[in-house]
């Protein structure tokens, strides 16, 4: 596997990824990063939002507008919730907040690469079209429609939605979601799931502030109400 990551995160992360068996290409700024991407065509991009020349948002926009579905893991500043939401809306797959634990970042890298290669998906889930309210979800084509209109979901948003649908209305805990969708167990409280749930409601619910289908079960998790 080959990953692309900005030089700003330091030599320790470059070395850690290489020790795990990844080939790593680094770039000092966003312009160089896009050039490296075009040359290497990596399996994964680790993207710092605070890049010189061309910031991470513009790099991400360029990749997605260019039709590239390569998984993107964002590095964001602590407490910058707006940056996380903006990045997810632009098509990022996941994020890690600085300062981050190396083991957590490596686990997220592994999970994104597994999802990219389609591991862990049951054949029945791929064939079945799910419906709730005016929403139709086709896992095989990874398309979502709301009242017959296509809705663009980020890859992780769709994976989260499918995890809830596979539970058939049962409550799915935050830890279950983290394991199934992101492939790891969080040792600390994370807003990753909450941020993705909020985005799903914004895109799919008629009234996101009072959702009818994507329900929070207090102190437990989430469920789909059909």
TIMITI-705187 format. One record per residue: residue number from 0; residue in one letter; x, y, z of N, C-alpha, C in turn. Coordinates in Angstrom, 1 decimal, always signed. Example, Ala and Ser with C-alpha at 12.3 -4.5 7.8 and 13.67 -1.06 7.14 Angstrom:
# TIMITI-705187
 resi resn   n_xx   n_yy   n_zz  ca_xx  ca_yy  ca_zz   c_xx   c_yy   c_zz
    0    a  +13.2   -5.7   +7.8  +12.3   -4.5   +7.8  +13.2   -3.3   +7.8
    1    s  +12.8   -2.2   +7.1  +13.7   -1.1   +7.1  +12.9   +0.0   +7.9
END
This chain:
# TIMITI-705187
 resi resn   n_xx   n_yy   n_zz  ca_xx  ca_yy  ca_zz   c_xx   c_yy   c_zz
    0    x   +0.8   -1.2   +0.0   +0.0   +0.0   +0.0   +0.9   +1.2   +0.0
    1    x   +0.4   +2.3   -0.7   +1.2   +3.5   -0.7   +0.3   +4.6   -0.2
    2    x   +0.8   +5.4   +0.7   +0.0   +6.6   +1.3   +0.8   +7.8   +1.0
    3    x   +0.0   +8.9   +0.9   +0.6  +10.3   +0.7   +0.2  +11.1   +1.9
    4    x   +1.2  +11.7   +2.5   +0.9  +12.5   +3.7   +1.8  +13.8   +3.7
    5    x   +1.4  +14.9   +4.2   +2.2  +16.1   +4.2   +3.4  +16.0   +5.2
    6    x   +4.4  +16.7   +4.8   +5.7  +16.7   +5.6   +5.5  +17.3   +7.0
    7    x   +4.5  +18.2   +7.1   +4.3  +18.9   +8.3   +4.1  +18.0   +9.6
    8    x   +3.6  +16.9   +9.4   +3.3  +16.0  +10.6   +4.6  +15.4  +11.2
    9    x   +5.7  +15.6  +10.5   +7.0  +15.2  +11.1   +7.5  +13.9  +10.6
   10    x   +8.8  +13.7  +10.8   +9.4  +12.5  +10.4   +9.0  +11.3  +11.2
   11    x   +8.5  +11.5  +12.4   +8.1  +10.3  +13.3   +6.9   +9.6  +12.6
   12    x   +6.0  +10.3  +12.0   +4.8   +9.7  +11.4   +5.2   +9.0  +10.1
   13    x   +6.1   +9.7   +9.4   +6.6   +9.1   +8.1   +7.2   +7.7   +8.5
   14    x   +8.1   +7.7   +9.5   +8.8   +6.5   +9.9   +7.8   +5.4  +10.4
   15    x   +6.8   +5.9  +11.2   +5.8   +4.9  +11.7   +5.0   +4.2  +10.6
   16    x   +4.7   +4.9   +9.6   +3.9   +4.4   +8.5   +4.8   +3.4   +7.7
   17    x   +6.1   +3.7   +7.5   +7.0   +2.8   +6.8   +7.2   +1.6   +7.6
   18    x   +7.3   +1.7   +9.0   +7.5   +0.5   +9.8   +6.3   -0.4   +9.7
   19    x   +5.1   +0.1   +9.5   +3.9   -0.7   +9.3   +3.8   -1.3   +7.9
   20    x   +4.7   -1.0   +7.0   +4.8   -1.6   +5.7   +4.2   -0.7   +4.6
   21    x   +3.9   +0.5   +4.9   +3.4   +1.4   +3.8   +4.6   +2.1   +3.1
   22    x   +4.4   +2.4   +1.8   +5.2   +3.3   +1.1   +4.7   +4.7   +1.2
   23    x   +5.5   +5.6   +1.6   +5.0   +7.0   +2.0   +5.7   +8.0   +1.1
   24    x   +4.9   +8.9   +0.5   +5.3  +10.1   -0.2   +4.9  +11.3   +0.5
   25    x   +5.8  +12.2   +0.7   +5.5  +13.5   +1.5   +5.6  +14.7   +0.6
   26    x   +5.0  +15.8   +1.0   +5.0  +17.0   +0.2   +5.0  +18.2   +1.2
   27    x   +5.7  +19.3   +0.9   +5.8  +20.4   +1.8   +4.7  +21.4   +1.7
   28    x   +3.9  +21.3   +0.6   +2.8  +22.3   +0.5   +1.7  +21.6   -0.4
   29    x   +0.6  +22.3   -0.5   -0.6  +21.8   -1.2   -0.3  +21.6   -2.7
   30    x   +0.4  +22.6   -3.3   +0.7  +22.5   -4.7   +1.6  +21.2   -5.0
   31    x   +2.6  +21.1   -4.2   +3.5  +19.9   -4.3   +2.7  +18.6   -4.0
   32    x   +1.8  +18.7   -3.1   +1.0  +17.5   -2.8   +0.1  +17.1   -4.0
   33    x   -0.5  +18.0   -4.7   -1.3  +17.6   -5.8   -0.4  +17.0   -6.9
   34    x   +0.8  +17.5   -7.1   +1.7  +17.0   -8.1   +2.1  +15.6   -7.7
   35    x   +2.4  +15.4   -6.4   +2.8  +14.1   -5.9   +1.6  +13.1   -6.1
   36    x   +0.4  +13.5   -5.8   -0.7  +12.7   -6.0   -0.9  +12.2   -7.4
   37    x   -0.7  +13.1   -8.4   -0.8  +12.8   -9.8   +0.2  +11.8  -10.2
   38    x   +1.4  +11.9   -9.6   +2.5  +11.0  -10.0   +2.4   +9.7   -9.3
   39    x   +2.0   +9.6   -8.1   +2.0   +8.4   -7.3   +0.7   +7.6   -7.4
   40    x   -0.4   +8.3   -7.5   -1.7   +7.7   -7.4   -1.9   +6.8   -6.1
   41    x   -1.8   +7.4   -5.0   -1.8   +6.6   -3.7   -3.1   +5.9   -3.4
   42    x   -3.0   +5.0   -2.4   -4.2   +4.3   -1.9   -4.9   +5.2   -0.8
   43    x   -4.2   +6.1   -0.2   -4.7   +6.9   +0.9   -4.0   +8.2   +0.9
   44    x   -4.7   +9.3   +1.3   -4.2  +10.6   +1.5   -4.4  +11.0   +2.9
   45    x   -3.3  +11.4   +3.6   -3.4  +12.0   +5.0   -3.1  +13.5   +4.7
   46    x   -4.1  +14.3   +5.0   -4.1  +15.7   +4.5   -4.2  +16.7   +5.7
   47    x   -3.1  +17.4   +5.9   -3.1  +18.5   +6.9   -3.9  +19.7   +6.3
   48    x   -4.8  +20.2   +7.1   -5.6  +21.4   +6.6   -4.7  +22.6   +6.5
   49    x   -3.7  +22.7   +7.3   -2.9  +23.9   +7.4   -1.6  +23.8   +6.6
   50    x   -1.8  +23.6   +5.3   -0.7  +23.6   +4.4   -0.4  +24.9   +3.8
   51    x   +0.8  +25.3   +3.5   +1.1  +26.5   +2.8   +0.8  +26.4   +1.3
   52    x   +0.8  +27.6   +0.6   +0.6  +27.7   -0.8   -0.8  +27.4   -1.2
   53    x   -1.3  +26.1   -0.9   -2.6  +25.7   -1.2   -3.1  +24.9   +0.0
   54    x   -4.1  +25.4   +0.7   -4.5  +24.8   +2.0   -5.2  +23.4   +1.7
   55    x   -5.4  +22.7   +2.8   -6.0  +21.4   +2.7   -7.3  +21.3   +2.1
   56    x   -8.2  +22.3   +2.4   -9.5  +22.4   +1.8   -9.5  +22.5   +0.3
   57    x   -8.6  +23.3   -0.2   -8.5  +23.4   -1.7   -7.9  +22.2   -2.3
   58    x   -6.9  +21.6   -1.6   -6.4  +20.3   -2.1   -7.5  +19.2   -2.2
   59    x   -8.3  +19.1   -1.1   -9.4  +18.2   -1.1  -10.4  +18.5   -2.2
   60    x  -10.8  +19.7   -2.3  -11.7  +20.1   -3.4  -11.2  +19.7   -4.8
   61    x   -9.9  +20.0   -5.0   -9.3  +19.6   -6.3   -9.4  +18.1   -6.6
   62    x   -9.1  +17.3   -5.5   -9.1  +15.9   -5.7  -10.5  +15.4   -6.0
   63    x  -11.5  +15.9   -5.3  -12.9  +15.4   -5.5  -13.5  +15.9   -6.8
   64    x  -13.2  +17.2   -7.1  -13.7  +17.7   -8.4  -13.0  +17.0   -9.6
   65    x  -11.8  +16.5   -9.4  -11.1  +15.7  -10.4  -11.6  +14.3  -10.5
   66    x  -12.6  +13.9   -9.7  -13.2  +12.6   -9.8  -12.5  +11.5   -9.0
   67    x  -11.5  +11.9   -8.2  -10.7  +10.9   -7.4  -11.5  +10.5   -6.1
   68    x  -11.7   +9.2   -5.9  -12.4   +8.7   -4.8  -11.4   +8.2   -3.7
   69    x  -10.2   +8.5   -3.8   -9.2   +8.0   -2.9   -9.5   +8.4   -1.5
   70    x   -9.5   +7.5   -0.5   -9.8   +7.9   +0.9   -8.9   +9.0   +1.4
   71    x   -9.5  +10.0   +2.1   -8.8  +11.2   +2.6   -9.0  +11.2   +4.1
   72    x   -7.9  +11.2   +4.9   -7.9  +11.4   +6.3   -7.4  +12.7   +6.6
   73    x   -8.2  +13.6   +7.2   -7.8  +15.0   +7.6   -7.1  +15.0   +8.9
   74    x   -6.1  +15.9   +9.0   -5.5  +16.3  +10.3   -6.1  +17.7  +10.6
   75    x   -6.8  +17.8  +11.7   -7.4  +19.1  +12.0   -6.9  +19.6  +13.4
   76    x   -7.1  +20.9  +13.6   -6.7  +21.5  +14.9   -7.7  +21.2  +16.0
   77    x   -7.3  +21.1  +17.2   -8.1  +20.8  +18.3   -9.2  +21.9  +18.5
   78    x  -10.4  +21.5  +18.6  -11.5  +22.4  +18.9  -12.1  +23.1  +17.6
   79    x  -11.5  +22.8  +16.4  -12.0  +23.4  +15.2  -13.1  +22.6  +14.6
   80    x  -14.3  +22.5  +15.3  -15.4  +21.7  +14.8  -15.9  +22.1  +13.4
   81    x  -15.9  +23.4  +13.1  -16.3  +23.9  +11.8  -15.4  +23.3  +10.7
   82    x  -14.1  +23.2  +10.9  -13.2  +22.6   +9.9  -13.5  +21.2   +9.7
   83    x  -13.9  +20.4  +10.7  -14.2  +19.0  +10.6  -15.4  +18.8   +9.7
   84    x  -16.5  +19.6  +10.0  -17.7  +19.5   +9.3  -17.5  +19.9   +7.8
   85    x  -16.8  +21.0   +7.6  -16.5  +21.5   +6.3  -15.8  +20.4   +5.5
   86    x  -14.8  +19.8   +6.1  -14.0  +18.8   +5.4  -14.9  +17.6   +5.0
   87    x  -15.7  +17.1   +6.0  -16.6  +16.0   +5.7  -17.6  +16.3   +4.5
   88    x  -18.1  +17.5   +4.5  -19.0  +17.9   +3.5  -18.3  +18.0   +2.1
   89    x  -17.0  +18.2   +2.1  -16.3  +18.3   +0.9  -15.8  +16.9   +0.4
   90    x  -16.1  +15.9   +1.2  -15.8  +14.6   +0.7  -14.7  +13.8   +1.5
   91    x  -14.2  +14.4   +2.6  -13.2  +13.7   +3.4  -13.9  +12.4   +4.0
   92    x  -13.1  +11.4   +4.3  -13.6  +10.2   +4.8  -13.5  +10.1   +6.3
   93    x  -12.6  +10.8   +6.9  -12.4  +10.7   +8.4  -11.5  +11.8   +8.8
   94    x  -11.3  +12.0  +10.1  -10.4  +13.1  +10.5   -9.8  +12.6  +11.9
   95    x   -8.6  +13.2  +12.1   -7.9  +13.0  +13.4   -7.6  +14.4  +13.9
   96    x   -7.8  +14.7  +15.2   -7.6  +16.0  +15.8   -6.2  +16.0  +16.4
   97    x   -5.4  +17.1  +16.0   -4.1  +17.2  +16.7   -4.2  +17.9  +18.0
   98    x   -3.5  +17.4  +19.0   -2.5  +16.3  +19.0   -3.2  +15.0  +19.0
   99    x   -2.7  +14.0  +18.2   -3.4  +12.7  +18.1   -2.4  +11.6  +18.6
  100    x   -3.0  +10.5  +19.0   -2.2   +9.3  +19.3   -1.9   +8.5  +18.0
  101    x   -0.6   +8.1  +18.0   -0.1   +7.4  +16.8   -0.9   +6.1  +16.5
  102    x   -1.2   +5.4  +17.6   -2.0   +4.1  +17.4   -3.4   +4.4  +16.8
  103    x   -4.0   +5.4  +17.3   -5.3   +5.8  +16.8   -5.2   +6.1  +15.3
  104    x   -4.3   +6.9  +14.9   -4.1   +7.3  +13.5   -3.9   +6.1  +12.7
  105    x   -3.0   +5.2  +13.1   -2.7   +4.0  +12.3   -3.9   +3.1  +12.2
  106    x   -4.7   +3.0  +13.3   -6.0   +2.2  +13.2   -6.9   +2.8  +12.2
  107    x   -7.0   +4.1  +12.1   -7.9   +4.8  +11.1   -7.4   +4.6   +9.7
  108    x   -6.1   +4.6   +9.5   -5.5   +4.3   +8.2   -5.9   +2.9   +7.8
  109    x   -5.7   +1.9   +8.7   -6.0   +0.6   +8.3   -7.5   +0.4   +8.0
  110    x   -8.4   +1.0   +8.8   -9.8   +0.9   +8.5  -10.2   +1.5   +7.2
  111    x   -9.6   +2.7   +6.9  -10.0   +3.3   +5.6   -9.5   +2.4   +4.4
  112    x   -8.4   +1.8   +4.5   -7.9   +1.0   +3.5   -8.7   -0.3   +3.3
  113    x   -9.2   -0.9   +4.5  -10.0   -2.0   +4.4  -11.3   -1.7   +3.7
  114    x  -11.9   -0.5   +4.1  -13.2   -0.2   +3.5  -13.0   +0.1   +2.0
  115    x  -11.9   +0.6   +1.6  -11.6   +0.9   +0.2  -11.6   -0.4   -0.6
  116    x  -11.1   -1.4   +0.0  -11.0   -2.7   -0.7  -12.2   -3.6   -0.5
  117    x  -13.2   -3.1   +0.2  -14.5   -3.8   +0.3  -14.5   -4.9   +1.3
  118    x  -13.6   -4.9   +2.2  -13.6   -6.0   +3.2  -14.7   -5.9   +4.2
  119    x  -15.3   -7.0   +4.7  -16.2   -7.0   +5.7  -17.6   -6.7   +5.3
  120    x  -17.9   -6.7   +4.0  -19.3   -6.5   +3.5  -20.0   -7.8   +3.2
  121    x  -21.1   -8.0   +3.8  -21.8   -9.3   +3.5  -22.5   -9.2   +2.1
  122    x  -22.6  -10.3   +1.4  -23.2  -10.3   +0.1  -24.6   -9.9   +0.1
  123    x  -25.4  -10.3   +1.2  -26.8  -10.0   +1.3  -27.0   -8.5   +1.4
  124    x  -26.1   -7.8   +2.2  -26.2   -6.4   +2.3  -26.0   -5.7   +1.0
  125    x  -25.1   -6.2   +0.2  -24.8   -5.5   -1.1  -26.0   -5.6   -2.0
  126    x  -26.7   -6.7   -2.0  -27.9   -6.9   -2.9  -29.1   -6.1   -2.5
  127    x  -29.3   -6.0   -1.2  -30.6   -5.5   -0.7  -30.7   -4.0   -0.8
  128    x  -31.8   -3.5   -1.3  -32.1   -2.0   -1.4  -32.9   -1.7   -0.1
  129    x  -32.4   -0.7   +0.6  -33.1   -0.3   +1.9  -34.0   +0.9   +1.6
  130    x  -35.1   +1.0   +2.3  -36.0   +2.1   +2.2  -36.5   +2.5   +3.6
  131    x  -36.6   +3.8   +3.8  -37.2   +4.3   +5.0  -37.7   +5.7   +4.7
  132    x  -39.0   +6.0   +5.0  -39.6   +7.3   +4.6  -39.5   +7.4   +3.1
  133    x  -39.0   +8.6   +2.6  -38.8   +8.9   +1.2  -37.4   +8.5   +0.8
  134    x  -36.6   +7.9   +1.6  -35.2   +7.6   +1.3  -35.1   +6.2   +0.8
  135    x  -34.2   +6.0   -0.3  -33.9   +4.7   -0.8  -32.4   +4.6   -0.9
  136    x  -31.9   +3.5   -0.4  -30.4   +3.3   -0.3  -30.1   +2.0   -1.0
  137    x  -29.2   +2.1   -2.1  -28.8   +1.0   -2.8  -27.3   +0.7   -2.5
  138    x  -27.0   -0.3   -1.7  -25.6   -0.6   -1.3  -24.7   -1.0   -2.5
  139    x  -25.3   -1.7   -3.5  -24.6   -2.2   -4.6  -24.0   -1.1   -5.4
  140    x  -24.8   -0.1   -5.7  -24.3   +1.1   -6.5  -23.8   +2.2   -5.6
  141    x  -24.0   +2.0   -4.2  -23.6   +3.1   -3.3  -24.3   +4.4   -3.6
  142    x  -25.6   +4.3   -3.9  -26.4   +5.5   -4.2  -27.5   +5.7   -3.2
  143    x  -27.8   +6.9   -2.9  -28.9   +7.3   -2.0  -29.8   +8.3   -2.7
  144    x  -31.1   +8.1   -2.6  -32.1   +9.0   -3.2  -33.1   +9.4   -2.2
  145    x  -33.5  +10.7   -2.2  -34.5  +11.2   -1.3  -35.6  +11.8   -2.2
  146    x  -36.8  +11.2   -2.2  -37.9  +11.5   -3.0  -37.4  +11.5   -4.5
  147    x  -36.7  +10.4   -4.9  -36.2  +10.2   -6.2  -35.1  +11.1   -6.7
  148    x  -34.6  +12.0   -5.8  -33.5  +12.9   -6.1  -32.2  +12.3   -5.4
  149    x  -31.2  +12.2   -6.2  -29.9  +11.7   -5.7  -29.3  +12.6   -4.7
  150    x  -28.9  +12.0   -3.6  -28.2  +12.7   -2.5  -26.8  +12.3   -2.4
  151    x  -25.9  +13.2   -2.4  -24.4  +12.9   -2.4  -24.0  +12.8   -0.9
  152    x  -23.5  +11.6   -0.6  -23.0  +11.3   +0.7  -21.5  +11.1   +0.6
  153    x  -20.8  +11.5   +1.6  -19.4  +11.2   +1.8  -19.3   +9.7   +2.0
  154    x  -18.2   +9.0   +1.6  -18.1   +7.5   +1.8  -18.4   +7.1   +3.2
  155    x  -17.8   +7.8   +4.2  -18.1   +7.4   +5.6  -19.5   +7.6   +6.0
  156    x  -20.1   +8.7   +5.5  -21.6   +8.9   +5.8  -22.4   +7.7   +5.3
  157    x  -22.1   +7.3   +4.1  -22.9   +6.1   +3.6  -22.6   +4.9   +4.4
  158    x  -21.3   +4.6   +4.8  -21.0   +3.4   +5.6  -21.7   +3.5   +6.9
  159    x  -21.8   +4.6   +7.5  -22.5   +4.8   +8.8  -24.0   +4.5   +8.6
  160    x  -24.6   +5.1   +7.5  -26.0   +4.8   +7.2  -26.3   +3.3   +7.0
  161    x  -25.4   +2.7   +6.3  -25.6   +1.2   +6.0  -25.5   +0.4   +7.3
  162    x  -24.6   +0.8   +8.2  -24.5   +0.1   +9.5  -25.7   +0.2  +10.3
  163    x  -26.4   +1.4  +10.3  -27.7   +1.6  +11.0  -28.8   +0.7  +10.3
  164    x  -28.8   +0.7   +9.0  -29.8   +0.0   +8.3  -29.7   -1.5   +8.5
  165    x  -28.5   -2.0   +8.6  -28.3   -3.4   +8.8  -28.8   -3.9  +10.1
  166    x  -28.9   -3.0  +11.1  -29.4   -3.3  +12.4  -31.0   -3.4  +12.4
  167    x  -31.6   -3.0  +11.3  -33.1   -3.2  +11.1  -33.9   -2.6  +12.2
  168    x  -33.5   -1.4  +12.6  -34.2   -0.7  +13.7  -33.7   -0.8  +15.1
  169    x  -32.9   -1.8  +15.3  -32.3   -2.0  +16.6  -31.3   -0.9  +16.9
  170    x  -31.1   -0.6  +18.2  -30.1   +0.4  +18.6  -28.7   -0.1  +18.4
  171    x  -27.9   +0.8  +17.8  -26.5   +0.5  +17.5  -25.7   +1.5  +18.4
  172    x  -24.8   +0.9  +19.3  -24.1   +1.8  +20.2  -23.0   +2.5  +19.4
  173    x  -22.5   +3.6  +20.1  -21.4   +4.4  +19.5  -20.2   +3.5  +19.3
  174    x  -19.9   +2.6  +20.2  -18.7   +1.7  +20.1  -18.9   +0.8  +18.9
  175    x  -20.1   +0.2  +18.8  -20.4   -0.7  +17.6  -20.1   +0.1  +16.3
  176    x  -20.6   +1.3  +16.2  -20.5   +2.1  +15.0  -19.0   +2.4  +14.8
  177    x  -18.2   +2.7  +15.8  -16.8   +3.0  +15.6  -16.1   +1.8  +15.1
  178    x  -16.5   +0.6  +15.6  -15.8   -0.7  +15.2  -16.2   -1.0  +13.8
  179    x  -17.5   -0.9  +13.5  -18.0   -1.4  +12.2  -17.6   -0.5  +11.0
  180    x  -17.7   +0.8  +11.3  -17.5   +1.8  +10.2  -16.1   +2.3  +10.2
  181    x  -15.4   +2.5  +11.3  -14.1   +3.0  +11.3  -13.0   +2.0  +11.6
  182    x  -13.5   +0.8  +12.1  -12.6   -0.3  +12.3  -11.7   -0.3  +13.5
  183    x  -12.1   +0.5  +14.5  -11.3   +0.5  +15.8  -12.2   +0.9  +16.9
  184    x  -11.7   +0.7  +18.1  -12.4   +1.1  +19.4  -11.8   +2.3  +19.9
  185    x  -12.6   +3.4  +20.1  -12.0   +4.6  +20.6  -11.8   +4.5  +22.1
  186    x  -10.6   +4.9  +22.6  -10.4   +4.8  +24.0  -10.8   +6.1  +24.7
  187    x  -11.1   +7.1  +23.9  -11.5   +8.4  +24.4  -12.8   +8.8  +23.7
  188    x  -13.5   +9.7  +24.3  -14.8  +10.2  +23.6  -14.4  +10.9  +22.3
  189    x  -15.1  +10.5  +21.3  -14.8  +11.1  +20.0  -16.1  +11.7  +19.4
  190    x  -16.0  +12.9  +18.7  -17.2  +13.5  +18.1  -17.3  +13.0  +16.6
  191    x  -16.5  +12.1  +16.2  -16.6  +11.6  +14.8  -17.9  +11.1  +14.4
  192    x  -18.5  +10.2  +15.2  -19.8   +9.7  +14.9  -20.9  +10.7  +15.0
  193    x  -20.8  +11.6  +16.0  -21.8  +12.7  +16.1  -21.8  +13.6  +14.9
  194    x  -20.6  +13.9  +14.4  -20.5  +14.8  +13.2  -21.1  +14.2  +12.0
  195    x  -20.9  +12.9  +11.8  -21.4  +12.2  +10.6  -22.9  +12.0  +10.8
  196    x  -23.4  +11.8  +12.0  -24.9  +11.7  +12.2  -25.5  +13.0  +11.8
  197    x  -24.9  +14.1  +12.3  -25.5  +15.4  +12.0  -25.5  +15.7  +10.5
  198    x  -24.5  +15.2   +9.8  -24.5  +15.4   +8.3  -25.6  +14.6   +7.6
  199    x  -25.7  +13.3   +8.1  -26.8  +12.5   +7.5  -28.2  +13.1   +7.7
  200    x  -28.4  +13.7   +8.9  -29.7  +14.3   +9.2  -29.9  +15.6   +8.3
  201    x  -28.8  +16.3   +8.1  -28.9  +17.5   +7.3  -29.3  +17.2   +5.9
  202    x  -28.7  +16.0   +5.4  -28.9  +15.7   +4.0  -30.2  +14.9   +3.7
  203    x  -30.7  +14.1   +4.8  -31.8  +13.2   +4.5  -33.1  +13.5   +5.3
  204    x  -33.0  +14.2   +6.4  -34.2  +14.5   +7.1  -34.9  +15.8   +6.7
  205    x  -36.2  +15.8   +6.7  -37.0  +17.0   +6.3  -36.7  +18.1   +7.3
  206    x  -36.6  +17.7   +8.6  -36.3  +18.7   +9.7  -35.1  +18.1  +10.5
  207    x  -33.9  +18.5  +10.2  -32.7  +17.9  +10.9  -32.7  +18.1  +12.4
  208    x  -33.3  +19.2  +12.8  -33.3  +19.4  +14.3  -34.3  +18.6  +15.0
  209    x  -35.3  +18.0  +14.3  -36.3  +17.1  +14.9  -36.4  +15.9  +13.9
  210    x  -35.4  +15.0  +13.9  -35.4  +13.9  +13.0  -36.4  +12.9  +13.2
  211    x  -37.0  +12.3  +12.1  -38.0  +11.3  +12.2  -37.4   +9.9  +12.0
  212    x  -36.3   +9.8  +11.4  -35.7   +8.5  +11.0  -34.4   +8.2  +11.6
  213    x  -33.5   +9.1  +11.7  -32.1   +8.9  +12.3  -32.2   +9.4  +13.7
  214    x  -32.4   +8.4  +14.6  -32.8   +8.7  +16.0  -31.6   +8.5  +16.9
  215    x  -31.4   +9.4  +17.9  -30.4   +9.3  +18.9  -31.1   +8.6  +20.1
  216    x  -30.6   +7.5  +20.6  -31.1   +6.9  +21.8  -30.2   +7.3  +23.0
  217    x  -30.7   +8.1  +23.9  -29.9   +8.8  +24.9  -29.0   +7.8  +25.7
  218    x  -27.7   +8.1  +25.8  -26.7   +7.3  +26.6  -26.5   +5.9  +26.0
  219    x  -27.1   +5.7  +24.8  -26.9   +4.3  +24.2  -26.3   +4.3  +22.8
  220    x  -26.9   +5.0  +21.9  -26.4   +5.0  +20.5  -27.4   +5.6  +19.6
  221    x  -27.6   +4.9  +18.4  -28.5   +5.4  +17.4  -29.3   +4.3  +16.7
  222    x  -30.3   +4.6  +16.1  -31.1   +3.6  +15.4  -31.9   +4.3  +14.2
  223    x  -32.3   +3.5  +13.2  -33.1   +4.0  +12.1  -34.6   +3.6  +12.5
  224    x  -35.4   +4.6  +12.4  -36.9   +4.4  +12.5  -37.5   +4.4  +11.2
  225    x  -38.0   +3.2  +10.8  -38.6   +3.0   +9.4  -39.9   +3.6   +9.3
END
